[in-house]
Amino acid sequence: MTLTGNMLIGQQAIAGNREAIRGIDPATDLPLEPAYHGGSGEHVEQACALAWSALDSYRATSLEARAEFLETIASEIEALGDELIDRAVAETGLPRPRIQGERGRTCQQLRTFARTVRAGEWLDVRVDSALPERQPLPRPDLRQRQVPL
C-alpha cells in the first residue's frame, strides 16, 4: 500500500492544487506523510460527472455482479494487511486490536450487504398481473421495483 497524496478521480491519480492537509500521529503530534493537496471546484465537478455517468452502467449490472463487487472490496481491504492497520493506528491513536476489529466489522458488513443484494428483496418487486376480463375496465399488467437514482 503506497500512499501518494493524490486524489483518485475516475481511474486516475491526480495531484490536488489547494492547500495541503496531513494526518497527525496523536502519539507523537508529528505530521504523517504524504501531504494531501485539496481539489478545486473543477476536480469536484469532474468526480461528480464521472459518478453520474457510472450510475447508468452500474444500474444495468446484475445483482450477482453488484454482490461480487462488494465482496471484492472486502477482500481488497483484507489484502492490504498490516499496512492498513499500521496506518490507521498512526492516524487515530487507537489500539491495534480496535483497528483490527473495525476492519473485520467493515468487511463483514460489506459481505452482509452482498448477501442482501443477491437476495434482491430490497427491490420490493411487485407484479399485478393483467385482468383483461375485469369490469367495468380491464386492468393492465403492472410491474414495479426499486431502482437506484
C-alpha positions as CSV (number, residue, x, y, z in Angstrom):
1,M,0.0,0.0,0.0
2,T,1.7,3.1,-1.2
3,L,0.2,6.4,-0.2
4,T,0.9,9.2,-2.7
5,G,-1.2,12.1,-1.6
6,N,-3.0,12.1,-4.9
7,M,-6.8,12.2,-5.3
8,L,-8.4,9.3,-7.2
9,I,-10.9,10.7,-9.7
10,G,-12.2,8.0,-12.0
11,Q,-9.3,5.7,-12.6
12,Q,-6.7,8.5,-12.4
13,A,-4.4,9.6,-9.6
14,I,-4.5,13.4,-9.7
15,A,-2.4,15.9,-7.7
16,G,-4.5,18.5,-5.9
17,N,-3.8,22.1,-6.3
18,R,-5.1,23.5,-3.0
19,E,-3.7,23.8,0.5
20,A,-2.3,20.5,1.8
21,I,-3.6,18.7,4.8
22,R,-1.8,16.0,6.7
23,G,-2.7,13.3,9.1
24,I,-1.2,13.8,12.6
25,D,0.1,11.0,14.7
26,P,-1.7,11.6,18.0
27,A,1.0,9.7,19.9
28,T,3.9,12.0,18.7
29,D,1.9,15.0,17.5
30,L,4.0,14.8,14.3
31,P,2.6,15.1,10.8
32,L,2.3,11.9,8.7
33,E,3.4,11.7,5.1
34,P,2.3,12.2,2.5
35,A,0.5,15.5,2.4
36,Y,-2.8,15.6,0.6
37,H,-3.5,18.7,-1.5
38,G,-7.1,19.7,-1.8
39,G,-9.0,19.6,-5.0
40,S,-10.5,22.5,-6.9
41,G,-14.1,23.0,-7.9
42,E,-13.2,21.6,-11.3
43,H,-12.0,18.4,-9.6
44,V,-15.3,18.1,-7.7
45,E,-17.3,18.6,-10.9
46,Q,-15.2,16.0,-12.7
47,A,-15.7,13.5,-9.9
48,C,-19.4,14.1,-9.8
49,A,-19.7,13.8,-13.6
50,L,-17.9,10.5,-13.6
51,A,-20.0,9.2,-10.7
52,W,-23.2,10.2,-12.5
53,S,-22.1,8.5,-15.7
54,A,-21.1,5.4,-13.9
55,L,-24.5,5.1,-12.4
56,D,-26.1,4.3,-15.8
57,S,-23.8,1.3,-16.4
58,Y,-23.9,0.2,-12.7
59,R,-27.7,0.3,-12.8
60,A,-27.6,-2.2,-15.7
61,T,-25.5,-4.7,-13.8
62,S,-26.9,-7.9,-12.4
63,L,-27.5,-8.4,-8.7
64,E,-24.8,-11.0,-8.7
65,A,-22.3,-8.6,-10.2
66,R,-23.1,-6.0,-7.6
67,A,-22.7,-8.6,-4.8
68,E,-19.4,-9.7,-6.2
69,F,-18.3,-6.0,-6.4
70,L,-19.0,-5.6,-2.6
71,E,-17.2,-8.9,-1.8
72,T,-14.2,-7.8,-3.9
73,I,-14.0,-4.6,-1.9
74,A,-13.9,-6.6,1.3
75,S,-11.2,-8.9,0.0
76,E,-9.1,-6.0,-1.2
77,I,-9.3,-4.3,2.2
78,E,-8.2,-7.5,3.9
79,A,-5.4,-7.9,1.3
80,L,-3.9,-4.6,2.4
81,G,-2.9,-6.5,5.6
82,D,-0.8,-4.9,8.3
83,E,0.0,-1.8,6.3
84,L,-3.6,-0.6,6.6
85,I,-3.7,-1.4,10.3
86,D,-0.4,0.3,10.9
87,R,-1.5,3.5,9.1
88,A,-4.9,3.6,10.9
89,V,-3.2,3.2,14.3
90,A,-0.8,6.0,13.4
91,E,-3.6,8.3,12.2
92,T,-6.1,7.6,15.1
93,G,-4.0,6.6,18.1
94,L,-6.5,3.8,18.6
95,P,-5.0,0.5,19.8
96,R,-4.2,-2.2,17.2
97,P,-6.9,-4.6,18.3
98,R,-9.6,-1.9,17.9
99,I,-8.4,-1.2,14.4
100,Q,-8.3,-4.9,13.5
101,G,-11.9,-5.1,14.9
102,E,-13.0,-2.2,12.8
103,R,-11.5,-3.7,9.7
104,G,-13.2,-7.0,10.4
105,R,-16.6,-5.3,11.1
106,T,-16.3,-3.3,7.8
107,C,-15.5,-6.4,5.7
108,Q,-18.3,-8.4,7.4
109,Q,-20.8,-5.5,6.7
110,L,-19.7,-5.5,3.0
111,R,-20.3,-9.2,2.8
112,T,-23.7,-8.9,4.6
113,F,-24.7,-6.2,2.1
114,A,-23.6,-8.5,-0.7
115,R,-25.9,-11.3,0.6
116,T,-28.7,-8.7,0.8
117,V,-28.1,-7.5,-2.7
118,R,-28.0,-11.1,-4.0
119,A,-31.4,-11.9,-2.3
120,G,-33.0,-8.9,-4.1
121,E,-35.7,-8.3,-1.5
122,W,-34.8,-4.6,-1.3
123,L,-36.0,-4.2,-4.8
124,D,-39.6,-4.5,-3.5
125,V,-40.7,-6.2,-6.7
126,R,-44.5,-6.2,-7.2
127,V,-46.4,-7.8,-10.1
128,D,-50.0,-7.2,-10.6
129,S,-51.0,-9.4,-13.5
130,A,-53.3,-8.2,-16.2
131,L,-57.0,-8.8,-15.7
132,P,-58.4,-8.3,-19.3
133,E,-61.8,-9.6,-18.3
134,R,-62.2,-7.2,-15.3
135,Q,-65.3,-5.0,-15.4
136,P,-66.0,-2.2,-15.8
137,L,-62.5,-1.8,-17.3
138,P,-59.7,-4.3,-17.8
139,R,-56.6,-4.0,-15.7
140,P,-53.2,-3.8,-17.5
141,D,-50.2,-5.8,-16.4
142,L,-48.5,-3.6,-13.7
143,R,-44.9,-4.2,-12.5
144,Q,-42.9,-2.2,-10.0
145,R,-39.5,-2.4,-8.5
146,Q,-37.0,-0.1,-6.8
147,V,-34.2,1.3,-9.0
148,P,-31.1,3.3,-8.0
149,L,-31.4,7.0,-8.5
